[in-house]
Amino acid sequence: MIPFNVDITYRQMGLQLSDQVILRWLASLVLMYISFVVGIIISRPFFGKRKLSRKEFKQDLLKLATKKRKDVRDIFPFFAIFVAIFTFWLLWRPDFIDYFLTGDITAETYKAARVSFGANANNGVLLRIASTFRFTALPLCLYILFFIRKINTKYTPLFWAIFCITFLLNLISGQKGGVILILLGLFLCWLFSTGHITISLTTKVGKRFIGIALLLIFILLPFQYMVQYPGITYQEGLMAVANRLSGEVSRTLQLHFHVYPDIFPHLNGASSSFTNIFTDNDVVLDPGRVIRGYFLFSDITDATGTWNAAFIGAAWADFSYFGVVLQSILIVSLLSYYHQWFIGSHKTPSVLGTYIALSMSTFFLSEGNFLTTLFSFGLGLNFIFYLMLRRFSSLKKNKKKIPKSLKPSI
């Protein structure tokens, strides 16, 4: 979302954007940041403005292994096992193993494999649910299990089983961000488990963070590009990483302000892939796909890929400046509520895992619209899962506490 390169679209595509488009883009960025501040001010009277004490947090986390609070552990294992089996059973593709093991790998065959995986994941209601679980419930279970296994080691096999399932499904999807976010989320789990809520680069934890960041940028991400585009060199893969982390986010966002409303009219709220589950207009209404198809193939119905942009791109495509302001305020208000909920909650495994899952979901705001992030990538859905687990766990505990004399006779 940061304007790294104003002329990136011209340098990469030869498309000279008008001053009006550049003004829309920059004005929307400014409005977004102003709206963030306004959202914080508005949310404080409703949610509070308590600050998280580093000392208290560290004490809570260091005592995590000795706590006897059951949290949601009565119902959670069944939920985690169901999510893992359901998601893996529906999304796993055995032919991908053969694909990776064969020596005849080209960019075209890899692209075909990615398109095939995406088409399969969107073919039917159950497959869509499983695809949503891959981004939401599966990482949520993984993060919660990370902390539960510190209390009871019998959950360690389940943790590693779900980690393998999550890693493999994200790997065969061909989406580079999935694997990276899972690893980053586990790093945050480890960071929290040590009692740290901030990172100082001069400390041992900070040096480890630098090492992991360098490993991701210089090893893992270039490797994923080399898998996706067989034949490219390591240097070309590294340049692709640099472009993705800087220029690409500006280029795709600029194109949203170029296309809407000058080429296509505003969508008036029809850009969410979540709402498109119930319609037949998924390709036409997704602005990222429309823009990619329009520029590459002159065909807005092309479904072989999408040019994702930050949430304000879809907000602009929907409702112009009003959409940018409204969604920015809603996002920061929601995040303020989550933060205050976390501060006021007992630091149990489910609370810690849910907070990290919600935090990782915010990354999708940089490449998708708000509603899709809310429901398909877990920013809202993972919190609903947490509330459901707490509710069912409470019902089970209350049932156990009913005296025998009050139980109905059969």
C-alpha positions as CSV (number, residue, x, y, z in Angstrom):
1,M,0.0,0.0,0.0
2,I,3.0,2.3,0.3
3,P,3.7,4.2,-2.9
4,F,7.1,2.9,-3.7
5,N,7.1,3.7,-7.4
6,V,4.8,6.3,-9.0
7,D,5.9,5.4,-12.5
8,I,6.0,1.6,-12.0
9,T,3.1,0.9,-14.3
10,Y,4.8,2.7,-17.2
11,R,8.2,1.0,-16.6
12,Q,6.7,-2.5,-16.4
13,M,3.8,-2.2,-18.9
14,G,4.5,0.9,-21.0
15,L,1.1,2.3,-19.8
16,Q,1.3,6.0,-19.1
17,L,-1.2,6.8,-16.4
18,S,-2.9,10.2,-16.5
19,D,-2.4,12.7,-13.7
20,Q,-6.0,12.2,-12.7
21,V,-5.3,8.5,-12.0
22,I,-2.2,9.2,-10.0
23,L,-4.1,11.8,-8.0
24,R,-6.8,9.3,-7.2
25,W,-4.3,6.7,-6.1
26,L,-2.3,9.1,-3.9
27,A,-5.5,10.7,-2.5
28,S,-6.9,7.3,-1.6
29,L,-3.7,6.3,0.2
30,V,-3.8,9.6,2.2
31,L,-7.5,9.0,3.0
32,M,-6.8,5.5,4.1
33,Y,-4.2,6.6,6.7
34,I,-6.4,9.5,7.9
35,S,-9.3,7.1,8.3
36,F,-7.2,4.7,10.3
37,V,-6.6,7.5,12.8
38,V,-10.3,8.5,12.8
39,G,-11.2,4.8,13.3
40,I,-8.9,4.5,16.4
41,I,-10.5,7.7,17.9
42,I,-14.0,6.5,17.2
43,S,-13.4,3.0,18.6
44,R,-11.8,4.0,21.9
45,P,-15.1,5.1,23.7
46,F,-16.6,1.7,22.8
47,F,-13.7,-0.7,23.2
48,G,-11.4,1.1,25.6
49,K,-7.7,2.1,25.3
50,R,-5.9,-0.3,27.7
51,K,-2.3,-1.1,26.9
52,L,-0.8,-4.5,27.2
53,S,1.7,-4.8,30.0
54,R,4.9,-6.5,28.9
55,K,5.6,-7.6,32.4
56,E,2.2,-9.2,33.0
57,F,2.2,-10.8,29.6
58,K,5.5,-12.4,30.2
59,Q,4.4,-13.7,33.6
60,D,1.3,-15.2,32.1
61,L,3.2,-16.9,29.3
62,L,5.9,-18.3,31.5
63,K,3.1,-19.8,33.7
64,L,1.3,-21.3,30.7
65,A,2.6,-24.8,31.1
66,T,1.5,-24.9,34.8
67,K,-2.0,-23.6,34.2
68,K,-4.8,-26.0,34.9
69,R,-7.5,-24.1,33.1
70,K,-9.0,-26.4,30.5
71,D,-9.9,-23.6,28.1
72,V,-11.5,-25.3,25.0
73,R,-9.5,-28.6,25.2
74,D,-12.6,-30.7,25.8
75,I,-14.0,-30.0,22.4
76,F,-11.0,-28.6,20.5
77,P,-9.3,-31.9,19.5
78,F,-12.5,-33.1,17.7
79,F,-12.8,-29.8,15.9
80,A,-9.1,-29.9,14.8
81,I,-9.2,-33.5,13.6
82,F,-12.4,-32.8,11.6
83,V,-11.0,-29.7,10.0
84,A,-7.7,-31.4,9.1
85,I,-9.4,-34.6,7.6
86,F,-12.1,-32.6,5.8
87,T,-9.7,-30.1,4.2
88,F,-7.1,-32.7,3.3
89,W,-9.6,-35.2,1.9
90,L,-11.2,-32.6,-0.4
91,L,-8.2,-30.6,-1.6
92,W,-5.3,-33.1,-1.8
93,R,-4.3,-33.9,-5.3
94,P,-2.1,-37.0,-5.7
95,D,-1.1,-36.0,-9.2
96,F,0.9,-33.1,-7.8
97,I,3.3,-35.5,-6.2
98,D,3.9,-37.0,-9.7
99,Y,4.2,-33.5,-11.1
100,F,7.0,-32.5,-8.7
101,L,8.8,-35.8,-9.0
102,T,9.0,-35.7,-12.8
103,G,11.9,-34.0,-14.4
104,D,9.9,-32.4,-17.2
105,I,8.7,-29.3,-15.4
106,T,8.0,-26.1,-17.3
107,A,6.3,-22.8,-16.4
108,E,3.4,-23.8,-18.6
109,T,2.8,-27.1,-16.8
110,Y,3.1,-25.5,-13.4
111,K,0.6,-22.8,-14.4
112,A,-1.8,-25.5,-15.6
113,A,-1.4,-27.3,-12.2
114,R,-2.1,-24.0,-10.3
115,V,-5.2,-23.3,-12.5
116,S,-6.3,-26.9,-12.0
117,F,-6.0,-26.7,-8.2
118,G,-7.9,-23.4,-8.2
119,A,-10.7,-24.7,-10.4
120,N,-11.0,-27.8,-8.2
121,A,-11.1,-25.8,-5.0
122,N,-14.0,-23.7,-6.4
123,N,-16.0,-26.6,-7.8
124,G,-18.9,-27.1,-5.4
125,V,-19.9,-25.9,-2.0
126,L,-17.9,-28.5,0.0
127,L,-14.7,-27.7,-2.0
128,R,-15.2,-24.0,-1.3
129,I,-15.6,-24.7,2.4
130,A,-12.5,-26.8,2.4
131,S,-10.6,-24.0,0.5
132,T,-11.8,-21.5,3.1
133,F,-10.7,-23.8,5.9
134,R,-7.2,-23.9,4.4
135,F,-6.8,-20.2,5.1
136,T,-8.9,-20.0,8.3
137,A,-9.6,-23.0,10.6
138,L,-6.5,-25.0,9.7
139,P,-4.0,-22.3,10.7
140,L,-6.1,-21.5,13.7
141,C,-5.9,-25.1,14.9
142,L,-2.2,-25.2,14.2
143,Y,-1.5,-22.1,16.3
144,I,-3.7,-23.2,19.2
145,L,-2.1,-26.6,19.2
146,F,1.3,-24.9,19.4
147,F,0.4,-23.6,22.9
148,I,-1.7,-26.6,24.0
149,R,1.2,-29.0,23.5
150,K,3.2,-26.9,26.0
151,I,0.6,-27.8,28.6
152,N,0.1,-31.4,27.5
153,T,2.6,-33.2,25.3
154,K,0.1,-35.7,24.1
155,Y,-1.1,-33.1,21.6
156,T,2.3,-32.9,19.9
157,P,1.6,-35.6,17.3
158,L,-1.7,-33.8,16.3
159,F,0.3,-30.5,16.0
160,W,2.8,-32.0,13.6
161,A,0.1,-33.8,11.6
162,I,-1.8,-30.6,11.1
163,F,1.4,-28.7,10.3
164,C,2.3,-31.2,7.6
165,I,-1.3,-31.1,6.1
166,T,-1.3,-27.3,6.2
167,F,2.2,-27.0,4.6
168,L,1.5,-29.6,1.8
169,L,-1.8,-28.0,0.8
170,N,-0.3,-24.6,0.6
171,L,2.7,-25.9,-1.3
172,I,0.6,-27.7,-4.0
173,S,-1.7,-24.7,-4.4
174,G,1.2,-22.8,-6.0
175,Q,0.5,-19.7,-3.9
176,K,3.8,-18.4,-2.5
177,G,2.2,-16.5,0.4
178,G,0.5,-19.4,2.0
179,V,3.7,-21.2,3.1
180,I,5.4,-18.0,4.1
181,L,2.5,-16.9,6.3
182,I,2.2,-20.3,8.1
183,L,5.9,-20.1,8.9
184,L,5.7,-16.5,10.1
185,G,2.7,-17.4,12.2
186,L,4.6,-20.2,13.9
187,F,7.4,-17.8,14.6
188,L,5.0,-15.4,16.3
189,C,3.7,-18.4,18.3
190,W,7.3,-19.1,19.4
191,L,7.8,-15.4,20.2
192,F,4.7,-15.2,22.4
193,S,5.6,-18.5,24.1
194,T,8.8,-16.9,25.3
195,G,6.9,-14.0,26.8
196,H,7.8,-11.4,24.3
197,I,5.4,-9.0,22.6
198,T,8.0,-6.8,20.9
199,I,11.2,-7.5,19.1
200,S,14.4,-5.6,19.7
201,L,16.9,-6.3,17.0
202,T,19.8,-6.1,19.4
203,T,18.5,-9.0,21.5
204,K,18.9,-12.7,20.9
205,V,15.3,-12.9,19.8
206,G,15.8,-10.0,17.4
207,K,18.8,-11.6,15.8
208,R,16.8,-14.8,15.3
209,F,14.1,-12.7,13.7
210,I,16.6,-11.1,11.3
211,G,18.0,-14.5,10.4
212,I,14.5,-15.9,9.6
213,A,13.6,-12.8,7.6
214,L,16.8,-13.2,5.5
215,L,16.1,-16.9,5.1
216,L,12.7,-16.2,3.7
217,I,13.7,-13.3,1.4
218,F,17.0,-14.8,0.0
219,I,16.2,-18.6,0.1
220,L,12.6,-19.6,0.4
221,L,10.9,-17.0,-1.8
222,P,13.4,-17.2,-4.7
223,F,13.1,-21.0,-4.5
224,Q,9.3,-20.8,-4.8
225,Y,9.7,-18.5,-7.9
226,M,12.2,-21.0,-9.4
227,V,9.6,-23.8,-8.9
228,Q,6.9,-21.7,-10.4
229,Y,9.0,-20.6,-13.3
230,P,11.4,-23.5,-14.1
231,G,14.5,-22.4,-16.0
232,I,15.0,-19.0,-14.3
233,T,18.2,-18.4,-12.3
234,Y,18.5,-17.7,-8.6
235,Q,19.3,-14.0,-9.4
236,E,16.1,-13.7,-11.5
237,G,14.1,-15.3,-8.7
238,L,15.6,-12.8,-6.3
239,M,14.7,-9.9,-8.6
240,A,11.1,-11.3,-8.8
241,V,11.0,-11.2,-5.0
242,A,12.2,-7.6,-4.9
243,N,9.6,-6.6,-7.4
244,R,6.8,-8.4,-5.6
245,L,7.6,-6.8,-2.3
246,S,7.9,-3.3,-3.8
247,G,6.8,-2.4,-7.3
248,E,4.1,-5.0,-7.8
249,V,1.9,-3.8,-5.0
250,S,1.9,-0.3,-6.5
251,R,1.4,-1.4,-10.1
252,T,-1.7,-3.5,-9.4
253,L,-3.2,-0.9,-7.1
254,Q,-2.7,1.9,-9.7
255,L,-4.5,-0.2,-12.3
256,H,-7.6,-0.3,-10.1
257,F,-7.7,3.5,-10.2
258,H,-7.1,3.5,-13.9
259,V,-9.8,1.0,-14.9
260,Y,-12.5,2.1,-12.5
261,P,-14.5,4.1,-13.4
262,D,-12.9,5.3,-16.7
263,I,-13.0,1.9,-18.5
264,F,-15.6,0.0,-16.4
265,P,-18.2,1.5,-14.0
266,H,-18.0,1.1,-10.3
267,L,-19.1,-2.3,-9.0
268,N,-21.3,-0.9,-6.2
269,G,-20.4,-3.6,-3.7
270,A,-20.1,-6.7,-6.0
271,S,-16.4,-7.3,-5.7
272,S,-16.4,-9.7,-2.8
273,S,-15.5,-13.3,-3.6
274,F,-17.5,-14.4,-0.5
275,T,-20.7,-12.9,-1.8
276,N,-19.9,-14.3,-5.3
277,I,-20.2,-17.8,-3.9
278,F,-24.0,-17.3,-4.2
279,T,-23.8,-15.9,-7.7
280,D,-22.7,-16.9,-11.2
281,N,-20.6,-13.8,-11.8
282,D,-17.4,-14.6,-10.0
283,V,-15.0,-13.8,-12.8
284,V,-16.8,-10.7,-14.1
285,L,-17.2,-9.1,-10.6
286,D,-13.7,-9.7,-9.2
287,P,-11.8,-6.5,-10.1
288,G,-8.4,-8.2,-10.0
289,R,-9.4,-10.8,-12.6
290,V,-11.2,-8.2,-14.7
291,I,-8.1,-6.0,-14.9
292,R,-5.7,-8.9,-15.6
293,G,-8.0,-10.3,-18.3
294,Y,-8.5,-6.9,-19.9
295,F,-4.8,-6.1,-20.2
296,L,-3.4,-9.5,-21.0
297,F,-6.0,-11.1,-23.1
298,S,-8.7,-8.5,-23.8
299,D,-11.0,-10.9,-22.1
300,I,-12.4,-10.0,-18.7
301,T,-13.8,-13.5,-18.3
302,D,-10.3,-15.1,-18.2
303,A,-10.0,-17.1,-15.0
304,T,-6.4,-18.2,-15.1
305,G,-5.2,-15.7,-12.6
306,T,-5.8,-12.4,-10.8
307,W,-3.8,-9.2,-10.1
308,N,-4.5,-8.7,-6.4
309,A,-4.2,-5.3,-4.9
310,A,-4.6,-3.8,-1.4
311,F,-8.1,-3.6,0.0
312,I,-8.5,0.0,-1.0
313,G,-8.3,-1.1,-4.7
314,A,-11.5,-3.1,-4.4
315,A,-13.0,-0.4,-2.1
316,W,-12.4,2.1,-4.8
317,A,-13.8,-0.2,-7.5
318,D,-16.9,-0.6,-5.5
319,F,-17.7,2.9,-4.1
320,S,-14.9,5.3,-5.0
321,Y,-13.6,7.5,-2.1
322,F,-16.5,6.6,0.1
323,G,-15.6,3.0,0.0
324,V,-11.9,3.7,0.8
325,V,-12.9,5.8,3.9
326,L,-15.6,3.4,5.1
327,Q,-13.6,0.2,4.8
328,S,-10.5,1.8,6.4
329,I,-12.6,2.9,9.4
330,L,-14.2,-0.5,9.7
331,I,-10.9,-2.4,9.6
332,V,-9.1,-0.3,12.2
333,S,-12.2,-0.5,14.5
334,L,-12.3,-4.2,14.2
335,L,-8.6,-4.5,14.9
336,S,-9.0,-2.2,17.9
337,Y,-11.7,-4.5,19.3
338,Y,-9.5,-7.6,18.8
339,H,-6.6,-5.9,20.6
340,Q,-8.7,-4.9,23.6
341,W,-10.3,-8.4,23.7
342,F,-6.8,-9.9,23.8
343,I,-5.6,-7.5,26.6
344,G,-8.7,-8.3,28.8
345,S,-8.7,-12.1,28.2
346,H,-6.9,-14.8,30.1
347,K,-3.9,-15.8,28.1
348,T,-5.0,-19.4,27.4
349,P,-3.9,-21.4,24.3
350,S,-7.2,-20.7,22.5
351,V,-6.9,-16.9,23.1
352,L,-3.2,-16.9,22.1
353,G,-3.7,-19.0,19.0
354,T,-6.8,-17.0,17.9
355,Y,-5.0,-13.7,18.3
356,I,-2.1,-14.9,16.2
357,A,-4.5,-16.3,13.5
358,L,-6.3,-13.0,13.4
359,S,-3.0,-11.1,13.2
360,M,-1.9,-13.2,10.2
361,S,-5.2,-12.7,8.5
362,T,-4.5,-8.9,8.3
363,F,-1.7,-9.7,5.7
364,F,-4.5,-10.5,3.2
365,L,-5.7,-6.9,3.4
366,S,-2.7,-6.0,1.3
367,E,-3.8,-8.2,-1.6
368,G,-7.6,-8.6,-1.3
369,N,-10.8,-6.8,-0.4
370,F,-12.2,-6.4,3.1
371,L,-15.1,-8.8,2.9
372,T,-13.1,-11.5,1.3
373,T,-10.4,-11.1,4.1
374,L,-13.2,-11.1,6.7
375,F,-14.9,-14.3,5.7
376,S,-12.5,-16.2,3.4
377,F,-9.2,-15.5,5.0
378,G,-10.2,-15.5,8.6
379,L,-10.2,-11.9,9.9
380,G,-13.8,-12.4,11.1
381,L,-14.3,-16.2,10.6
382,N,-11.5,-17.3,12.9
383,F,-13.0,-15.2,15.8
384,I,-16.4,-16.8,15.1
385,F,-14.7,-20.3,15.3
386,Y,-13.2,-19.2,18.7
387,L,-16.5,-18.1,20.1
388,M,-18.2,-21.4,18.9
389,L,-15.5,-23.5,20.6
390,R,-15.9,-21.5,23.8
391,R,-19.6,-21.9,23.6
392,F,-19.6,-25.6,23.1
393,S,-17.0,-26.1,25.8
394,S,-19.1,-24.1,28.3
395,L,-22.1,-26.1,27.5
396,K,-20.2,-29.3,28.1
397,K,-18.8,-28.0,31.4
398,N,-22.2,-26.9,32.6
399,K,-23.7,-30.3,31.7
400,K,-21.1,-32.0,33.9
401,K,-22.0,-29.7,36.9
402,I,-25.7,-30.6,36.9
403,P,-26.4,-32.5,40.1
404,K,-27.7,-36.1,39.7
405,S,-30.9,-35.1,41.6
406,L,-31.7,-32.5,38.9
407,K,-31.0,-34.7,35.9
408,P,-34.2,-35.8,34.2
409,S,-35.1,-39.4,34.6
410,I,-35.3,-41.6,31.5
